[in-house]
C-alpha cells in the first residue's frame, strides 16, 4: 500500500532574527509613555506575519539591546503592529529617542494566547491599572472588532493621576460606545478640576460596579498590589479562578525560555505563558 507523503513544512524564520520595522507613528500617551505604530520594511514579512491576542515580542534598537513588551494592537488589524512602553532604562530610553521613519527591530511573536474563541457568547470584564492597559488593549480591540460574538463588555481602568491614564483618545471612544460599559478612575488626590470619572482605587471601583460573575470572563492586569487586592473582590462577587485571566508580561525576558530569568516555580513564563488563569497560578510561589 502506498502512502502519501506529508507536504513539506514551510521554512521557518529563526527565533533570533528580528524583523526590520519602520516607525510609522509615535503617540505620546502619558509622561514617559509612548506608543509606536510599526510597519514591516519588507512587504513579504508583512504578508506572512500573524499573531494572536496575548502574544509578545522583543523590540530592539541596534547597538543598545532589546526589551520585552506585548503587542498592543489587535490581530484583526493587518499591516502593522503597535507597542506601548514606558521609558525606564537603557533600551526603552533608546526607543524613546527614535522618531517617525526610523528603523528598529522586532522579534516574535512569542508566548501563548488569550483563548478568546472559548469566550464566545460570554460577558467580558476587563480590569486594568496604569501602564498595564496595553496588554489588555490588544484583547479589548480584538473582541470589539468581533463585537457580535460576545455579550456585555465592561472595562474598569484606573491610574494614579489623570495624566497617567494611557490611550485617552480610545478611552473617550469606548466611553461613547453604547455597547461598552467603561469606568475610569484615578487614585485619591490624582484628579484634576475637570475630571469627570471616578476617584478611588481600582479594586474599590470594581466592588462598587458589582459586575455579575454569571457567564462572565474576567481579565485582570496591573501592578501586583492592584491584582492582590482585586482578587478577593472578584471572589466575593462569585468569580471562579478558572474564569479569571491575567498576563505575566513583567516576568518575560529572552522570549524563548533560554535565559531562565522568566522562571516562576516550575513555569517558564516565556514558554508557558504569559497568559494564565488564576487557577493555574494559585500553586506558584508568591514572587509572581
Long-range contacts (C-beta under 8 A, 24 or more apart in sequence): 15-107, 15-255, 15-256, 16-107, 17-107, 18-58, 18-60, 18-66, 18-105, 18-106, 18-107, 19-45, 19-49, 19-105, 19-106, 19-107, 20-45, 20-103, 20-105, 21-81, 21-103, 21-104, 21-105, 21-106, 22-101, 22-102, 22-103, 23-98, 23-99, 23-100, 23-101, 23-102, 23-103, 23-104, 24-80, 24-100, 25-100, 26-98, 26-99, 26-100, 29-84, 29-166, 29-167, 29-168, 30-131, 30-159, 30-163, 30-164, 30-165, 30-166, 31-163, 31-164, 32-86, 32-87, 32-88, 32-96, 33-84, 33-85, 33-86, 33-87, 33-131, 33-166, 34-84, 34-85, 34-87, 34-95, 34-96, 35-72, 35-82, 35-83, 35-84, 35-134, 35-166, 35-167, 36-82, 36-83, 36-84, 36-85, 36-95, 36-98, 36-104, 37-73, 37-80, 37-81, 37-82, 38-80, 38-81, 38-82, 38-83, 38-104, 38-106, 39-79, 39-80, 40-80, 41-103, 46-79, 49-81, 50-75, 51-75, 51-81, 51-108, 51-109, 52-109, 52-113, 52-114, 53-113, 53-114, 53-116, 53-138, 53-139, 53-142, 54-111, 54-112, 54-113, 54-114, 54-135, 54-138, 54-139, 54-247, 54-274, 54-275, 55-108, 55-109, 55-110, 55-111, 55-112, 55-113, 56-108, 56-109, 56-110, 56-111, 56-249, 56-252, 56-255, 56-274, 57-81, 57-83, 57-106, 57-107, 57-108, 57-109, 57-110, 57-255, 58-105, 58-106, 58-107, 58-108, 58-110, 58-254, 58-255, 59-83, 59-85, 59-91, 59-95, 59-104, 59-105, 59-106, 60-91, 60-104, 60-105, 60-106, 60-107, 61-91, 61-94, 61-95, 61-98, 61-104, 61-105, 62-104, 62-105, 64-90, 64-91, 64-94, 65-90, 65-91, 65-94, 66-91, 66-105, 66-107, 67-91, 67-92, 67-95, 68-249, 68-252, 68-253, 68-255, 69-134, 69-249, 70-134, 70-135, 70-138, 70-247, 70-249, 70-274, 71-108, 71-109, 71-138, 72-134, 72-135, 72-137, 72-138, 73-137, 73-138, 73-141, 74-138, 74-139, 74-141, 74-142, 74-145, 75-138, 75-142, 76-141, 76-142, 76-145, 76-146, 77-141, 77-145, 81-106, 83-134, 84-131, 84-134, 84-137, 84-166, 84-167, 86-131, 107-255, 108-255, 110-252, 110-255, 110-256, 110-270, 111-252, 111-255, 111-270, 111-271, 111-273, 111-274, 111-275, 112-272, 112-273, 112-274, 112-275, 113-275, 114-139, 114-219, 114-245, 114-247, 114-275, 116-142, 116-143, 116-146, 119-143, 119-150, 119-217, 120-149, 120-150, 121-149, 121-150, 121-151, 121-215, 122-150, 122-151, 122-215, 122-216, 122-217, 123-150, 123-151, 123-152, 123-153, 123-154, 123-211, 123-212, 123-214, 123-215, 123-216, 123-217, 124-150, 124-151, 124-152, 124-153, 124-154, 124-216, 124-217, 124-219, 125-154, 125-156, 125-211, 125-216, 125-217, 125-218, 125-219, 126-153, 126-154, 126-155, 126-156, 126-157, 126-219, 127-156, 127-157, 127-202, 127-206, 127-218, 127-219, 127-220, 127-221, 127-222, 127-230, 128-155, 128-156, 128-157, 128-158, 128-202, 128-220, 128-221, 128-222, 129-157, 129-158, 129-159, 129-202, 129-221, 129-222, 129-223, 129-226, 130-158, 130-159, 130-160, 130-164, 130-166, 130-222, 130-223, 131-166, 132-221, 132-222, 132-223, 132-226, 133-157, 133-166, 133-167, 133-221, 134-166, 135-221, 135-247, 135-249, 136-219, 136-221, 137-167, 137-170, 139-219, 140-174, 144-177, 144-180, 147-179, 151-215, 152-181, 152-216, 153-179, 153-180, 153-181, 154-180, 154-181, 154-182, 154-183, 154-209, 154-211, 155-180, 155-181, 155-182, 155-183, 156-183, 156-185, 156-202, 156-205, 156-206, 156-209, 157-182, 157-183, 157-184, 157-185, 157-202, 158-184, 158-185, 158-186, 158-187, 158-198, 158-200, 158-201, 158-202, 158-205, 159-186, 159-187, 159-190, 160-186, 160-187, 160-190, 161-186, 161-187, 161-190, 161-191, 162-186, 162-190, 162-191, 162-192, 162-195, 164-190, 183-209, 201-226, 201-229, 202-226, 202-230, 203-229, 203-230, 203-232, 203-233, 206-230, 206-233, 206-234, 206-237, 207-233, 207-236, 207-237, 210-237, 211-237, 212-237, 212-238, 213-237, 213-238, 213-239, 213-240, 213-243, 214-238, 216-243, 217-243, 217-244, 217-245, 218-243, 218-244, 218-245, 219-244, 219-245, 219-246, 220-244, 220-245, 220-246, 221-246, 221-247, 221-249, 231-278, 240-279, 241-277, 241-278, 241-279, 241-282, 242-277, 242-278, 242-279, 243-277, 244-277, 244-278, 244-279, 245-275, 245-276, 245-277, 245-278, 246-275, 246-276, 246-277, 246-278, 246-281, 247-273, 247-274, 247-275, 247-276, 248-273, 248-274, 248-276, 248-288, 249-274, 251-288, 264-288
